[in-house]
């Protein structure tokens, strides 16, 4: 008999400016690859504390920006959202698989007027 493992629930991400969102990935989620281990190229984001333009194309329910799931969000978009909100101050992320060509490309000032 194959042993079942419990899926991990990652603690919601908290950002410097107060923004928060759930970022999840597992074999039953809207993510790639469909495993419980990763690393993931696309993840499921849920229930952001405020609307974010970078996430909107992935919303399951368009127009309901804070009370919906965002499926198959590329991990570089998640990183852009975190960077745009000043970086992470808490929470955790599933293991990401980044395209190395994107490393260091995203800067908060490019996405948020200050």
Biopython code that builds the backbone (N, CA, C, O; Angstrom):
import numpy as np
from Bio.PDB.StructureBuilder import StructureBuilder

atoms = [
    (1, "UNK", "N", (0.850, -1.184, 0.000)),
    (1, "UNK", "CA", (0.000, 0.000, 0.000)),
    (1, "UNK", "C", (0.891, 1.241, 0.000)),
    (1, "UNK", "O", (1.813, 1.353, 0.808)),
    (2, "UNK", "N", (0.612, 2.160, -0.902)),
    (2, "UNK", "CA", (1.401, 3.396, -1.003)),
    (2, "UNK", "C", (1.026, 4.357, 0.124)),
    (2, "UNK", "O", (-0.152, 4.592, 0.397)),
    (3, "UNK", "N", (2.049, 4.904, 0.767)),
    (3, "UNK", "CA", (1.825, 5.854, 1.861)),
    (3, "UNK", "C", (1.436, 7.212, 1.308)),
    (3, "UNK", "O", (2.097, 7.737, 0.412)),
    (4, "UNK", "N", (0.361, 7.781, 1.841)),
    (4, "UNK", "CA", (-0.080, 9.117, 1.432)),
    (4, "UNK", "C", (0.635, 10.164, 2.258)),
    (4, "UNK", "O", (0.819, 10.006, 3.465)),
    (5, "UNK", "N", (1.031, 11.226, 1.598)),
    (5, "UNK", "CA", (1.650, 12.333, 2.317)),
    (5, "UNK", "C", (0.648, 13.473, 2.401)),
    (5, "UNK", "O", (-0.182, 13.658, 1.511)),
    (6, "UNK", "N", (0.736, 14.222, 3.470)),
    (6, "UNK", "CA", (-0.128, 15.393, 3.633)),
    (6, "UNK", "C", (0.434, 16.539, 2.813)),
    (6, "UNK", "O", (1.639, 16.794, 2.825)),
    (7, "UNK", "N", (-0.447, 17.227, 2.100)),
    (7, "UNK", "CA", (0.031, 18.375, 1.333)),
    (7, "UNK", "C", (0.400, 19.503, 2.295)),
    (7, "UNK", "O", (-0.236, 19.696, 3.331)),
    (8, "UNK", "N", (1.416, 20.219, 1.933)),
    (8, "UNK", "CA", (1.885, 21.339, 2.744)),
    (8, "UNK", "C", (1.028, 22.557, 2.460)),
    (8, "UNK", "O", (0.748, 22.870, 1.303)),
    (9, "UNK", "N", (0.615, 23.236, 3.500)),
    (9, "UNK", "CA", (-0.043, 24.528, 3.370)),
    (9, "UNK", "C", (0.985, 25.588, 3.739)),
    (9, "UNK", "O", (1.441, 25.652, 4.881)),
    (10, "UNK", "N", (1.342, 26.411, 2.776)),
    (10, "UNK", "CA", (2.348, 27.450, 3.002)),
    (10, "UNK", "C", (1.700, 28.649, 3.684)),
    (10, "UNK", "O", (0.583, 29.043, 3.349)),
    (11, "UNK", "N", (2.413, 29.218, 4.636)),
    (11, "UNK", "CA", (1.937, 30.401, 5.375)),
    (11, "UNK", "C", (1.866, 31.579, 4.401)),
    (11, "UNK", "O", (2.780, 31.777, 3.600)),
    (12, "UNK", "N", (0.793, 32.354, 4.466)),
    (12, "UNK", "CA", (0.603, 33.485, 3.557)),
    (12, "UNK", "C", (1.785, 34.441, 3.576)),
    (12, "UNK", "O", (2.371, 34.721, 4.621)),
    (13, "UNK", "N", (2.115, 34.933, 2.390)),
    (13, "UNK", "CA", (3.205, 35.890, 2.218)),
    (13, "UNK", "C", (2.753, 37.253, 2.739)),
    (13, "UNK", "O", (1.646, 37.700, 2.441)),
    (14, "UNK", "N", (3.594, 37.896, 3.500)),
    (14, "UNK", "CA", (3.376, 39.274, 3.960)),
    (14, "UNK", "C", (4.489, 40.136, 3.381)),
    (14, "UNK", "O", (5.652, 39.733, 3.364)),
    (15, "UNK", "N", (4.127, 41.322, 2.907)),
    (15, "UNK", "CA", (5.105, 42.220, 2.292)),
    (15, "UNK", "C", (5.295, 43.489, 3.125)),
    (15, "UNK", "O", (4.497, 43.802, 4.008)),
    (16, "UNK", "N", (6.364, 44.200, 2.819)),
    (16, "UNK", "CA", (6.749, 45.409, 3.548)),
    (16, "UNK", "C", (5.630, 46.440, 3.625)),
    (16, "UNK", "O", (5.436, 47.067, 4.666)),
    (17, "UNK", "N", (4.889, 46.622, 2.527)),
    (17, "UNK", "CA", (3.843, 47.653, 2.500)),
    (17, "UNK", "C", (2.498, 47.182, 3.054)),
    (17, "UNK", "O", (1.509, 47.909, 2.961)),
    (18, "UNK", "N", (2.447, 45.961, 3.635)),
    (18, "UNK", "CA", (1.209, 45.449, 4.214)),
    (18, "UNK", "C", (0.445, 44.502, 3.310)),
    (18, "UNK", "O", (-0.498, 43.851, 3.760)),
    (19, "UNK", "N", (0.828, 44.411, 2.050)),
    (19, "UNK", "CA", (0.186, 43.494, 1.107)),
    (19, "UNK", "C", (0.414, 42.052, 1.558)),
    (19, "UNK", "O", (1.480, 41.717, 2.075)),
    (20, "UNK", "N", (-0.596, 41.201, 1.359)),
    (20, "UNK", "CA", (-0.438, 39.780, 1.648)),
    (20, "UNK", "C", (-1.183, 38.956, 0.607)),
    (20, "UNK", "O", (-2.116, 39.433, -0.040)),
    (21, "UNK", "N", (-0.753, 37.716, 0.462)),
    (21, "UNK", "CA", (-1.404, 36.785, -0.468)),
    (21, "UNK", "C", (-0.999, 35.369, -0.084)),
    (21, "UNK", "O", (0.069, 35.146, 0.487)),
    (22, "UNK", "N", (-1.859, 34.428, -0.403)),
    (22, "UNK", "CA", (-1.539, 33.024, -0.229)),
    (22, "UNK", "C", (-0.858, 32.541, -1.502)),
    (22, "UNK", "O", (-1.318, 32.854, -2.600)),
    (23, "UNK", "N", (0.226, 31.787, -1.378)),
    (23, "UNK", "CA", (0.904, 31.186, -2.523)),
    (23, "UNK", "C", (1.043, 29.699, -2.225)),
    (23, "UNK", "O", (1.765, 29.304, -1.310)),
    (24, "UNK", "N", (0.344, 28.881, -3.007)),
    (24, "UNK", "CA", (0.295, 27.447, -2.760)),
    (24, "UNK", "C", (0.692, 26.655, -4.006)),
    (24, "UNK", "O", (0.560, 27.137, -5.131)),
    (25, "UNK", "N", (1.175, 25.444, -3.789)),
    (25, "UNK", "CA", (1.482, 24.524, -4.882)),
    (25, "UNK", "C", (1.480, 23.106, -4.330)),
    (25, "UNK", "O", (2.107, 22.816, -3.311)),
    (26, "UNK", "N", (0.766, 22.237, -5.020)),
    (26, "UNK", "CA", (0.731, 20.818, -4.658)),
    (26, "UNK", "C", (0.083, 20.062, -5.812)),
    (26, "UNK", "O", (-0.358, 20.668, -6.789)),
    (27, "UNK", "N", (0.029, 18.756, -5.697)),
    (27, "UNK", "CA", (-0.456, 17.949, -6.815)),
    (27, "UNK", "C", (-1.915, 18.223, -7.185)),
    (27, "UNK", "O", (-2.340, 17.863, -8.283)),
    (28, "UNK", "N", (-2.689, 18.847, -6.302)),
    (28, "UNK", "CA", (-4.094, 19.155, -6.593)),
    (28, "UNK", "C", (-4.335, 20.628, -6.895)),
    (28, "UNK", "O", (-5.469, 21.023, -7.168)),
    (29, "UNK", "N", (-3.293, 21.442, -6.852)),
    (29, "UNK", "CA", (-3.446, 22.879, -7.050)),
    (29, "UNK", "C", (-3.321, 23.286, -8.502)),
    (29, "UNK", "O", (-3.014, 22.475, -9.376)),
    (30, "UNK", "N", (-3.565, 24.563, -8.738)),
    (30, "UNK", "CA", (-3.400, 25.161, -10.068)),
    (30, "UNK", "C", (-1.936, 25.536, -10.225)),
    (30, "UNK", "O", (-1.580, 26.714, -10.178)),
    (31, "UNK", "N", (-1.087, 24.527, -10.413)),
    (31, "UNK", "CA", (0.349, 24.753, -10.471)),
    (31, "UNK", "C", (0.989, 23.779, -11.461)),
    (31, "UNK", "O", (0.364, 22.817, -11.908)),
    (32, "UNK", "N", (2.236, 24.051, -11.786)),
    (32, "UNK", "CA", (3.046, 23.164, -12.614)),
    (32, "UNK", "C", (4.416, 23.062, -11.982)),
    (32, "UNK", "O", (4.970, 24.082, -11.575)),
    (33, "UNK", "N", (4.976, 21.891, -11.884)),
    (33, "UNK", "CA", (4.384, 20.593, -12.217)),
    (33, "UNK", "C", (3.369, 20.171, -11.157)),
    (33, "UNK", "O", (3.302, 20.753, -10.074)),
    (34, "UNK", "N", (2.597, 19.167, -11.485)),
    (34, "UNK", "CA", (1.565, 18.637, -10.583)),
    (34, "UNK", "C", (2.201, 17.632, -9.624)),
    (34, "UNK", "O", (2.012, 16.423, -9.756)),
    (35, "UNK", "N", (2.959, 18.156, -8.654)),
    (35, "UNK", "CA", (3.594, 17.315, -7.640)),
    (35, "UNK", "C", (3.448, 18.000, -6.289)),
    (35, "UNK", "O", (3.011, 19.148, -6.199)),
    (36, "UNK", "N", (3.819, 17.279, -5.247)),
    (36, "UNK", "CA", (3.835, 17.875, -3.911)),
    (36, "UNK", "C", (5.225, 18.362, -3.520)),
    (36, "UNK", "O", (5.415, 18.874, -2.417)),
    (37, "UNK", "N", (6.201, 18.207, -4.417)),
    (37, "UNK", "CA", (7.564, 18.577, -4.073)),
    (37, "UNK", "C", (8.098, 19.805, -4.807)),
    (37, "UNK", "O", (8.848, 20.585, -4.220)),
    (38, "UNK", "N", (7.731, 19.996, -6.069)),
    (38, "UNK", "CA", (8.316, 21.075, -6.856)),
    (38, "UNK", "C", (9.696, 20.690, -7.330)),
    (38, "UNK", "O", (10.012, 19.501, -7.326)),
    (39, "UNK", "N", (10.535, 21.615, -7.738)),
    (39, "UNK", "CA", (10.268, 23.061, -7.777)),
    (39, "UNK", "C", (9.231, 23.400, -8.849)),
    (39, "UNK", "O", (9.088, 22.689, -9.844)),
    (40, "UNK", "N", (8.523, 24.486, -8.627)),
    (40, "UNK", "CA", (7.382, 24.876, -9.454)),
    (40, "UNK", "C", (7.727, 26.023, -10.393)),
    (40, "UNK", "O", (8.474, 26.936, -10.040)),
    (41, "UNK", "N", (7.169, 25.955, -11.592)),
    (41, "UNK", "CA", (7.295, 27.049, -12.557)),
    (41, "UNK", "C", (6.061, 27.941, -12.523)),
    (41, "UNK", "O", (6.130, 29.114, -12.890)),
    (42, "UNK", "N", (4.925, 27.386, -12.082)),
    (42, "UNK", "CA", (3.652, 28.113, -11.977)),
    (42, "UNK", "C", (2.986, 27.695, -10.674)),
    (42, "UNK", "O", (3.018, 26.519, -10.310)),
    (43, "UNK", "N", (2.390, 28.636, -9.977)),
    (43, "UNK", "CA", (1.788, 28.367, -8.676)),
    (43, "UNK", "C", (0.385, 28.954, -8.591)),
    (43, "UNK", "O", (-0.056, 29.685, -9.478)),
    (44, "UNK", "N", (-0.293, 28.626, -7.524)),
    (44, "UNK", "CA", (-1.633, 29.139, -7.252)),
    (44, "UNK", "C", (-1.531, 30.267, -6.225)),
    (44, "UNK", "O", (-0.940, 30.097, -5.158)),
    (45, "UNK", "N", (-2.104, 31.402, -6.556)),
    (45, "UNK", "CA", (-2.144, 32.542, -5.639)),
    (45, "UNK", "C", (-3.596, 32.737, -5.234)),
    (45, "UNK", "O", (-4.500, 32.551, -6.048)),
    (46, "UNK", "N", (-3.820, 33.106, -3.993)),
    (46, "UNK", "CA", (-5.189, 33.295, -3.543)),
    (46, "UNK", "C", (-5.341, 34.464, -2.607)),
    (46, "UNK", "O", (-4.455, 34.781, -1.814)),
    (47, "UNK", "N", (-6.485, 35.092, -2.720)),
    (47, "UNK", "CA", (-6.970, 36.078, -1.766)),
    (47, "UNK", "C", (-5.969, 37.166, -1.403)),
    (47, "UNK", "O", (-5.667, 37.356, -0.225)),
    (48, "UNK", "N", (-5.450, 37.886, -2.399)),
    (48, "UNK", "CA", (-4.551, 39.001, -2.063)),
    (48, "UNK", "C", (-5.311, 40.051, -1.254)),
    (48, "UNK", "O", (-6.520, 40.220, -1.407)),
    (49, "UNK", "N", (-4.585, 40.743, -0.400)),
    (49, "UNK", "CA", (-5.213, 41.723, 0.483)),
    (49, "UNK", "C", (-5.682, 42.971, -0.250)),
    (49, "UNK", "O", (-6.506, 43.726, 0.266)),
    (50, "UNK", "N", (-5.162, 43.188, -1.448)),
    (50, "UNK", "CA", (-5.606, 44.305, -2.294)),
    (50, "UNK", "C", (-5.384, 43.903, -3.749)),
    (50, "UNK", "O", (-4.576, 43.017, -4.027)),
    (51, "UNK", "N", (-6.093, 44.545, -4.683)),
    (51, "UNK", "CA", (-5.889, 44.217, -6.094)),
    (51, "UNK", "C", (-4.444, 44.485, -6.525)),
    (51, "UNK", "O", (-3.809, 45.425, -6.046)),
    (52, "UNK", "N", (-3.942, 43.661, -7.420)),
    (52, "UNK", "CA", (-2.611, 43.856, -7.977)),
    (52, "UNK", "C", (-2.687, 43.613, -9.482)),
    (52, "UNK", "O", (-3.098, 42.540, -9.924)),
    (53, "UNK", "N", (-2.292, 44.606, -10.259)),
    (53, "UNK", "CA", (-2.391, 44.527, -11.720)),
    (53, "UNK", "C", (-1.612, 43.355, -12.307)),
    (53, "UNK", "O", (-2.029, 42.785, -13.316)),
    (54, "UNK", "N", (-0.509, 42.993, -11.705)),
    (54, "UNK", "CA", (0.302, 41.904, -12.239)),
    (54, "UNK", "C", (-0.406, 40.560, -12.132)),
    (54, "UNK", "O", (-0.164, 39.673, -12.950)),
    (55, "UNK", "N", (-1.269, 40.395, -11.148)),
    (55, "UNK", "CA", (-1.987, 39.144, -10.954)),
    (55, "UNK", "C", (-3.273, 39.046, -11.766)),
    (55, "UNK", "O", (-3.717, 37.942, -12.080)),
    (56, "UNK", "N", (-3.871, 40.164, -12.106)),
    (56, "UNK", "CA", (-5.209, 40.170, -12.684)),
    (56, "UNK", "C", (-5.433, 39.257, -13.887)),
    (56, "UNK", "O", (-6.516, 38.680, -13.987)),
    (57, "UNK", "N", (-4.488, 39.089, -14.797)),
    (57, "UNK", "CA", (-4.743, 38.194, -15.936)),
    (57, "UNK", "C", (-4.976, 36.736, -15.532)),
    (57, "UNK", "O", (-5.514, 35.965, -16.326)),
    (58, "UNK", "N", (-4.590, 36.348, -14.333)),
    (58, "UNK", "CA", (-4.677, 34.961, -13.894)),
    (58, "UNK", "C", (-5.884, 34.692, -12.990)),
    (58, "UNK", "O", (-6.064, 33.566, -12.525)),
    (59, "UNK", "N", (-6.713, 35.711, -12.736)),
    (59, "UNK", "CA", (-7.834, 35.588, -11.804)),
    (59, "UNK", "C", (-8.891, 34.620, -12.317)),
    (59, "UNK", "O", (-9.298, 34.672, -13.478)),
    (60, "UNK", "N", (-9.321, 33.744, -11.433)),
    (60, "UNK", "CA", (-10.404, 32.814, -11.757)),
    (60, "UNK", "C", (-11.712, 33.577, -11.925)),
    (60, "UNK", "O", (-12.527, 33.245, -12.786)),
    (61, "UNK", "N", (-11.906, 34.599, -11.099)),
    (61, "UNK", "CA", (-13.112, 35.422, -11.169)),
    (61, "UNK", "C", (-12.708, 36.870, -11.419)),
    (61, "UNK", "O", (-12.355, 37.592, -10.486)),
    (62, "UNK", "N", (-12.761, 37.286, -12.662)),
    (62, "UNK", "CA", (-12.373, 38.648, -13.043)),
    (62, "UNK", "C", (-13.258, 39.671, -12.338)),
    (62, "UNK", "O", (-14.476, 39.505, -12.265)),
    (63, "UNK", "N", (-12.638, 40.730, -11.821)),
    (63, "UNK", "CA", (-13.363, 41.810, -11.155)),
    (63, "UNK", "C", (-13.492, 41.628, -9.657)),
    (63, "UNK", "O", (-13.775, 42.586, -8.937)),
    (64, "UNK", "N", (-13.288, 40.417, -9.182)),
    (64, "UNK", "CA", (-13.365, 40.131, -7.751)),
    (64, "UNK", "C", (-11.938, 39.890, -7.258)),
    (64, "UNK", "O", (-11.600, 38.781, -6.846)),
    (65, "UNK", "N", (-11.119, 40.910, -7.300)),
    (65, "UNK", "CA", (-9.674, 40.778, -7.192)),
    (65, "UNK", "C", (-9.147, 40.271, -5.859)),
    (65, "UNK", "O", (-8.054, 39.705, -5.821)),
    (66, "UNK", "N", (-9.880, 40.451, -4.761)),
    (66, "UNK", "CA", (-9.343, 40.046, -3.456)),
    (66, "UNK", "C", (-10.017, 38.799, -2.887)),
    (66, "UNK", "O", (-9.619, 38.315, -1.827)),
    (67, "UNK", "N", (-11.009, 38.285, -3.560)),
    (67, "UNK", "CA", (-11.737, 37.124, -3.044)),
    (67, "UNK", "C", (-11.800, 36.021, -4.097)),
    (67, "UNK", "O", (-12.852, 35.426, -4.333)),
    (68, "UNK", "N", (-10.645, 35.760, -4.730)),
    (68, "UNK", "CA", (-10.605, 34.748, -5.783)),
    (68, "UNK", "C", (-9.250, 34.058, -5.790)),
    (68, "UNK", "O", (-8.321, 34.459, -5.089)),
    (69, "UNK", "N", (-9.164, 33.025, -6.592)),
    (69, "UNK", "CA", (-7.927, 32.265, -6.808)),
    (69, "UNK", "C", (-7.334, 32.693, -8.146)),
    (69, "UNK", "O", (-8.057, 32.978, -9.101)),
    (70, "UNK", "N", (-6.028, 32.732, -8.194)),
    (70, "UNK", "CA", (-5.283, 33.043, -9.411)),
    (70, "UNK", "C", (-4.490, 31.787, -9.769)),
    (70, "UNK", "O", (-3.546, 31.424, -9.067)),
    (71, "UNK", "N", (-4.873, 31.127, -10.857)),
    (71, "UNK", "CA", (-4.267, 29.852, -11.205)),
    (71, "UNK", "C", (-3.116, 29.957, -12.184)),
    (71, "UNK", "O", (-3.091, 30.830, -13.052)),
    (72, "UNK", "N", (-2.169, 29.054, -12.027)),
    (72, "UNK", "CA", (-1.024, 28.917, -12.931)),
    (72, "UNK", "C", (-0.283, 30.245, -13.130)),
    (72, "UNK", "O", (0.021, 30.640, -14.256)),
    (73, "UNK", "N", (-0.004, 30.915, -12.026)),
    (73, "UNK", "CA", (0.744, 32.171, -12.070)),
    (73, "UNK", "C", (2.230, 31.827, -12.187)),
    (73, "UNK", "O", (2.766, 31.134, -11.322)),
    (74, "UNK", "N", (2.899, 32.296, -13.233)),
    (74, "UNK", "CA", (4.330, 32.024, -13.357)),
    (74, "UNK", "C", (5.079, 32.557, -12.137)),
    (74, "UNK", "O", (4.758, 33.626, -11.618)),
    (75, "UNK", "N", (6.078, 31.801, -11.686)),
    (75, "UNK", "CA", (6.789, 32.201, -10.464)),
    (75, "UNK", "C", (7.479, 33.549, -10.615)),
    (75, "UNK", "O", (7.650, 34.262, -9.626)),
    (76, "UNK", "N", (7.880, 33.917, -11.835)),
    (76, "UNK", "CA", (8.508, 35.234, -11.986)),
    (76, "UNK", "C", (7.489, 36.349, -11.757)),
    (76, "UNK", "O", (7.867, 37.436, -11.322)),
    (77, "UNK", "N", (6.209, 36.107, -12.039)),
    (77, "UNK", "CA", (5.168, 37.104, -11.766)),
    (77, "UNK", "C", (4.966, 37.229, -10.250)),
    (77, "UNK", "O", (4.812, 38.336, -9.735)),
    (78, "UNK", "N", (4.967, 36.100, -9.541)),
    (78, "UNK", "CA", (4.864, 36.145, -8.073)),
    (78, "UNK", "C", (6.019, 36.954, -7.500)),
    (78, "UNK", "O", (5.820, 37.775, -6.605)),
    (79, "UNK", "N", (7.226, 36.728, -8.011)),
    (79, "UNK", "CA", (8.379, 37.485, -7.522)),
    (79, "UNK", "C", (8.240, 38.974, -7.843)),
    (79, "UNK", "O", (8.614, 39.821, -7.032)),
    (80, "UNK", "N", (7.707, 39.293, -9.016)),
    (80, "UNK", "CA", (7.480, 40.701, -9.373)),
    (80, "UNK", "C", (6.493, 41.345, -8.400)),
    (80, "UNK", "O", (6.699, 42.478, -7.966)),
    (81, "UNK", "N", (5.417, 40.624, -8.055)),
    (81, "UNK", "CA", (4.424, 41.152, -7.110)),
    (81, "UNK", "C", (5.085, 41.406, -5.759)),
    (81, "UNK", "O", (4.896, 42.467, -5.164)),
    (82, "UNK", "N", (5.853, 40.445, -5.276)),
    (82, "UNK", "CA", (6.538, 40.607, -3.990)),
    (82, "UNK", "C", (7.490, 41.798, -4.043)),
    (82, "UNK", "O", (7.507, 42.620, -3.127)),
    (83, "UNK", "N", (8.271, 41.893, -5.096)),
    (83, "UNK", "CA", (9.207, 43.011, -5.249)),
    (83, "UNK", "C", (8.472, 44.354, -5.300)),
    (83, "UNK", "O", (8.919, 45.342, -4.718)),
    (84, "UNK", "N", (7.338, 44.373, -6.007)),
    (84, "UNK", "CA", (6.570, 45.614, -6.145)),
    (84, "UNK", "C", (5.994, 46.090, -4.814)),
    (84, "UNK", "O", (5.701, 47.273, -4.642)),
    (85, "UNK", "N", (5.835, 45.162, -3.881)),
    (85, "UNK", "CA", (5.292, 45.513, -2.567)),
    (85, "UNK", "C", (6.392, 45.596, -1.502)),
    (85, "UNK", "O", (6.118, 45.511, -0.305)),
    (86, "UNK", "N", (7.625, 45.762, -1.951)),
    (86, "UNK", "CA", (8.726, 46.030, -1.032)),
    (86, "UNK", "C", (9.446, 44.818, -0.488)),
    (86, "UNK", "O", (10.318, 44.957, 0.368)),
    (87, "UNK", "N", (9.107, 43.636, -0.959)),
    (87, "UNK", "CA", (9.758, 42.417, -0.494)),
    (87, "UNK", "C", (8.976, 41.731, 0.608)),
    (87, "UNK", "O", (8.061, 42.306, 1.197)),
    (88, "UNK", "N", (9.354, 40.488, 0.875)),
    (88, "UNK", "CA", (8.680, 39.681, 1.893)),
    (88, "UNK", "C", (9.182, 40.024, 3.289)),
    (88, "UNK", "O", (10.379, 40.199, 3.517)),
    (89, "UNK", "N", (8.229, 40.115, 4.218)),
    (89, "UNK", "CA", (8.587, 40.270, 5.623)),
    (89, "UNK", "C", (8.142, 39.058, 6.435)),
    (89, "UNK", "O", (8.506, 38.922, 7.603)),
    (90, "UNK", "N", (7.359, 38.183, 5.821)),
    (90, "UNK", "CA", (6.884, 36.990, 6.515)),
    (90, "UNK", "C", (6.222, 36.035, 5.551)),
    (90, "UNK", "O", (5.995, 36.353, 4.384)),
    (91, "UNK", "N", (5.917, 34.854, 6.066)),
    (91, "UNK", "CA", (5.287, 33.834, 5.250)),
    (91, "UNK", "C", (6.312, 32.955, 4.576)),
    (91, "UNK", "O", (7.502, 33.004, 4.891)),
    (92, "UNK", "N", (5.833, 32.146, 3.640)),
    (92, "UNK", "CA", (6.730, 31.234, 2.944)),
    (92, "UNK", "C", (6.220, 30.951, 1.537)),
    (92, "UNK", "O", (5.038, 31.110, 1.233)),
    (93, "UNK", "N", (7.139, 30.532, 0.705)),
    (93, "UNK", "CA", (6.829, 30.224, -0.691)),
    (93, "UNK", "C", (7.149, 28.765, -0.979)),
    (93, "UNK", "O", (8.081, 28.206, -0.402)),
    (94, "UNK", "N", (6.381, 28.147, -1.868)),
    (94, "UNK", "CA", (6.781, 26.818, -2.345)),
    (94, "UNK", "C", (8.116, 26.939, -3.076)),
    (94, "UNK", "O", (8.503, 28.042, -3.460)),
    (95, "UNK", "N", (8.820, 25.840, -3.273)),
    (95, "UNK", "CA", (10.083, 25.921, -4.017)),
    (95, "UNK", "C", (9.834, 26.348, -5.464)),
    (95, "UNK", "O", (9.042, 25.735, -6.179)),
    (96, "UNK", "N", (10.513, 27.394, -5.871)),
    (96, "UNK", "CA", (10.352, 27.945, -7.220)),
    (96, "UNK", "C", (11.449, 27.447, -8.137)),
    (96, "UNK", "O", (12.571, 27.184, -7.704)),
    (97, "UNK", "N", (11.113, 27.322, -9.405)),
    (97, "UNK", "CA", (12.107, 27.069, -10.441)),
    (97, "UNK", "C", (12.091, 28.285, -11.353)),
    (97, "UNK", "O", (11.172, 28.461, -12.153)),
    (98, "UNK", "N", (13.113, 29.123, -11.227)),
    (98, "UNK", "CA", (13.198, 30.361, -11.992)),
    (98, "UNK", "C", (13.913, 30.158, -13.306)),
    (98, "UNK", "O", (14.778, 29.293, -13.442)),
    (99, "UNK", "N", (13.536, 30.965, -14.262)),
    (99, "UNK", "CA", (14.300, 31.086, -15.498)),
    (99, "UNK", "C", (15.496, 31.965, -15.145)),
    (99, "UNK", "O", (15.313, 33.133, -14.801)),
    (100, "UNK", "N", (16.723, 31.432, -15.222)),
    (100, "UNK", "CA", (17.886, 32.225, -14.807)),
    (100, "UNK", "C", (18.029, 33.539, -15.563)),
    (100, "UNK", "O", (18.641, 34.478, -15.054)),
    (101, "UNK", "N", (17.477, 33.622, -16.761)),
    (101, "UNK", "CA", (17.594, 34.867, -17.525)),
    (101, "UNK", "C", (16.799, 36.002, -16.895)),
    (101, "UNK", "O", (17.011, 37.165, -17.239)),
    (102, "UNK", "N", (15.879, 35.684, -15.971)),
    (102, "UNK", "CA", (15.061, 36.703, -15.315)),
    (102, "UNK", "C", (15.679, 37.207, -14.016)),
    (102, "UNK", "O", (15.183, 38.171, -13.434)),
    (103, "UNK", "N", (16.740, 36.578, -13.559)),
    (103, "UNK", "CA", (17.348, 36.928, -12.282)),
    (103, "UNK", "C", (17.758, 38.397, -12.224)),
    (103, "UNK", "O", (18.491, 38.882, -13.086)),
    (104, "UNK", "N", (17.279, 39.094, -11.203)),
    (104, "UNK", "CA", (17.655, 40.491, -10.982)),
    (104, "UNK", "C", (16.976, 41.494, -11.896)),
    (104, "UNK", "O", (17.353, 42.666, -11.893)),
    (105, "UNK", "N", (15.988, 41.078, -12.679)),
    (105, "UNK", "CA", (15.345, 41.980, -13.630)),
    (105, "UNK", "C", (14.273, 42.872, -13.030)),
    (105, "UNK", "O", (13.943, 43.907, -13.610)),
    (106, "UNK", "N", (13.723, 42.500, -11.891)),
    (106, "UNK", "CA", (12.544, 43.173, -11.385)),
    (106, "UNK", "C", (12.888, 44.089, -10.226)),
    (106, "UNK", "O", (13.550, 43.691, -9.268)),
    (107, "UNK", "N", (12.431, 45.303, -10.335)),
    (107, "UNK", "CA", (12.731, 46.321, -9.343)),
    (107, "UNK", "C", (11.434, 47.011, -8.950)),
    (107, "UNK", "O", (10.627, 47.349, -9.816)),
    (108, "UNK", "N", (11.225, 47.221, -7.666)),
    (108, "UNK", "CA", (9.998, 47.845, -7.161)),
    (108, "UNK", "C", (9.678, 49.152, -7.872)),
    (108, "UNK", "O", (8.522, 49.394, -8.221)),
    (109, "UNK", "N", (10.670, 49.992, -8.091)),
    (109, "UNK", "CA", (10.402, 51.308, -8.689)),
    (109, "UNK", "C", (9.863, 51.199, -10.119)),
    (109, "UNK", "O", (9.263, 52.147, -10.627)),
    (110, "UNK", "N", (10.071, 50.055, -10.766)),
    (110, "UNK", "CA", (9.528, 49.847, -12.104)),
    (110, "UNK", "C", (8.025, 49.603, -12.091)),
    (110, "UNK", "O", (7.361, 49.772, -13.114)),
    (111, "UNK", "N", (7.485, 49.207, -10.944)),
    (111, "UNK", "CA", (6.080, 48.809, -10.863)),
    (111, "UNK", "C", (5.252, 49.678, -9.921)),
    (111, "UNK", "O", (4.027, 49.719, -10.031)),
    (112, "UNK", "N", (5.908, 50.364, -9.007)),
    (112, "UNK", "CA", (5.196, 51.165, -8.013)),
    (112, "UNK", "C", (5.785, 52.570, -8.012)),
    (112, "UNK", "O", (6.981, 52.748, -7.781)),
    (113, "UNK", "N", (4.948, 53.559, -8.268)),
    (113, "UNK", "CA", (5.430, 54.938, -8.220)),
    (113, "UNK", "C", (5.723, 55.351, -6.788)),
    (113, "UNK", "O", (4.920, 55.099, -5.890)),
    (114, "UNK", "N", (6.857, 55.979, -6.573)),
    (114, "UNK", "CA", (7.195, 56.423, -5.211)),
    (114, "UNK", "C", (7.561, 57.893, -5.224)),
    (114, "UNK", "O", (7.877, 58.460, -4.177)),
]
sb = StructureBuilder()
sb.init_structure("model")
sb.init_model(0)
sb.init_chain("A")
sb.init_seg("    ")
for serial, (resi, resn, name, xyz) in enumerate(atoms, 1):
    if name == "N":
        sb.init_residue(resn, " ", resi, " ")
    sb.init_atom(name, np.array(xyz, "f"), 0.0, 1.0, " ", f" {name:<3s}", serial, name[0])
structure = sb.get_structure()
